Amino acid sequence: MADPGATLAERLAWLRESFPSPETSKPYDVKTIAAATGMSISQLYKILSGESPNPGWQHLKALAAFFGVPLDTFDNSEHGEKIRAQLATLVELRALKEEGVESVSLRGLTVAQADRIRGVVEDLRRSNNTAGRDEP
């Protein structure tokens, strides 16, 4: 599971990577986010760089709405950690679904266990590809 990060800048960078534009499948550019949230481009760059680690509530609310996540995503509390863990799990499940593994649930697994499952799946894929070439 990818770590959303400890700082606001890291969390926002994680959101950009994890919740890309549906049109391009790439992270939203700063100009698009700024326009949609009513923030200035320079203010958004300050948040992304960590220069403005504690923006106003209205900016956080606008960013949460833009990415479609709870405002608590940005909270440093234990509740915020749980929200981020749930979001990270959703991102992992989406990635698995996109890879064709729709029925796998990582709920309740540690990061190490989830990585182990991914490793086994990758080993099986390689094994299938190799076995197909060896058959007459």
C-alpha positions as CSV (number, residue, x, y, z in Angstrom):
1,M,0.0,0.0,0.0
2,A,1.4,3.4,-1.0
3,D,1.9,5.7,1.9
4,P,0.0,9.0,1.6
5,G,2.7,10.7,3.5
6,A,3.1,12.6,6.8
7,T,3.0,16.2,5.5
8,L,0.3,18.0,3.7
9,A,2.5,18.4,0.6
10,E,3.1,14.6,0.5
11,R,-0.6,13.9,1.0
12,L,-1.5,16.2,-1.8
13,A,1.1,14.8,-4.1
14,W,-0.2,11.3,-3.3
15,L,-3.8,12.4,-4.1
16,R,-2.6,13.8,-7.5
17,E,-0.9,10.5,-8.3
18,S,-3.6,8.2,-6.9
19,F,-6.7,10.1,-8.2
20,P,-5.7,11.1,-11.7
21,S,-7.8,12.8,-14.3
22,P,-10.3,10.4,-15.8
23,E,-9.7,11.9,-19.2
24,T,-6.0,11.5,-19.3
25,S,-5.2,9.0,-16.6
26,K,-2.4,11.4,-15.6
27,P,-2.2,13.5,-12.4
28,Y,-4.1,16.7,-12.6
29,D,-1.9,19.7,-13.4
30,V,-1.6,22.5,-11.0
31,K,-3.4,24.9,-13.2
32,T,-6.5,22.7,-13.4
33,I,-6.6,22.1,-9.6
34,A,-6.1,25.8,-9.0
35,A,-9.0,26.8,-11.3
36,A,-11.3,24.2,-9.9
37,T,-10.6,25.1,-6.3
38,G,-10.5,28.9,-6.6
39,M,-6.9,28.9,-5.4
40,S,-4.1,30.8,-7.0
41,I,-1.5,28.7,-8.8
42,S,1.2,30.2,-6.6
43,Q,-0.7,29.2,-3.4
44,L,-1.1,25.7,-4.7
45,Y,2.6,25.5,-5.6
46,K,3.4,26.7,-2.0
47,I,1.2,23.9,-0.6
48,L,2.7,21.3,-2.9
49,S,6.3,22.4,-2.1
50,G,5.7,22.4,1.7
51,E,6.3,26.1,1.8
52,S,2.7,26.6,3.0
53,P,2.2,23.5,5.3
54,N,-0.9,24.9,7.0
55,P,-3.2,26.5,4.5
56,G,-6.7,27.8,5.5
57,W,-9.6,25.5,6.1
58,Q,-11.3,26.8,2.9
59,H,-8.3,25.6,0.8
60,L,-8.3,22.2,2.4
61,K,-12.1,21.9,1.9
62,A,-11.8,22.9,-1.7
63,L,-8.9,20.3,-2.3
64,A,-10.9,17.6,-0.6
65,A,-13.9,18.3,-2.7
66,F,-11.8,18.4,-5.9
67,F,-10.4,15.0,-5.3
68,G,-13.6,13.6,-3.9
69,V,-12.1,12.6,-0.5
70,P,-13.2,13.5,3.0
71,L,-11.8,16.6,4.5
72,D,-10.3,14.4,7.3
73,T,-7.9,13.1,4.7
74,F,-5.7,16.1,5.6
75,D,-6.1,15.7,9.4
76,N,-3.1,14.6,11.5
77,S,-5.3,12.7,14.0
78,E,-5.7,8.9,14.3
79,H,-9.0,9.3,12.5
80,G,-7.2,11.0,9.6
81,E,-4.7,8.1,9.5
82,K,-7.6,5.7,9.2
83,I,-9.2,7.7,6.4
84,R,-5.9,7.7,4.5
85,A,-5.4,4.0,5.0
86,Q,-8.8,3.3,3.6
87,L,-8.1,5.5,0.6
88,A,-4.8,3.8,0.0
89,T,-6.6,0.4,0.1
90,L,-9.1,1.7,-2.4
91,V,-6.3,2.8,-4.7
92,E,-4.7,-0.6,-4.3
93,L,-7.9,-2.4,-5.2
94,R,-8.5,-0.1,-8.2
95,A,-5.0,-1.0,-9.4
96,L,-5.7,-4.7,-9.0
97,K,-9.0,-4.3,-10.8
98,E,-7.2,-2.6,-13.7
99,E,-4.8,-5.5,-13.8
100,G,-7.7,-7.9,-14.1
101,V,-7.6,-9.2,-10.5
102,E,-11.1,-8.0,-9.5
103,S,-12.0,-10.5,-6.8
104,V,-9.0,-10.0,-4.5
105,S,-9.5,-8.1,-1.4
106,L,-6.6,-6.7,0.6
107,R,-8.8,-5.6,3.5
108,G,-7.1,-6.5,6.8
109,L,-3.8,-7.3,5.3
110,T,-0.5,-5.7,6.3
111,V,1.6,-4.0,3.6
112,A,4.0,-6.9,3.7
113,Q,1.2,-9.4,3.1
114,A,-0.3,-7.4,0.3
115,D,3.1,-7.1,-1.3
116,R,3.6,-10.9,-0.9
117,I,0.3,-11.5,-2.7
118,R,1.3,-9.2,-5.6
119,G,4.7,-11.1,-5.8
120,V,3.0,-14.5,-6.0
121,V,0.6,-13.2,-8.7
122,E,3.5,-11.9,-10.7
123,D,5.5,-15.2,-10.3
124,L,2.4,-17.1,-11.6
125,R,2.2,-14.8,-14.6
126,R,5.8,-15.3,-15.4
127,S,5.4,-19.0,-14.9
128,N,2.4,-19.1,-17.3
129,N,4.3,-17.2,-19.9
130,T,7.3,-19.5,-19.6
131,A,5.2,-22.6,-19.6
132,G,3.4,-21.6,-22.8
133,R,6.7,-21.3,-24.7
134,D,7.9,-24.7,-23.5
135,E,4.8,-26.6,-24.7
136,P,4.9,-28.2,-28.2
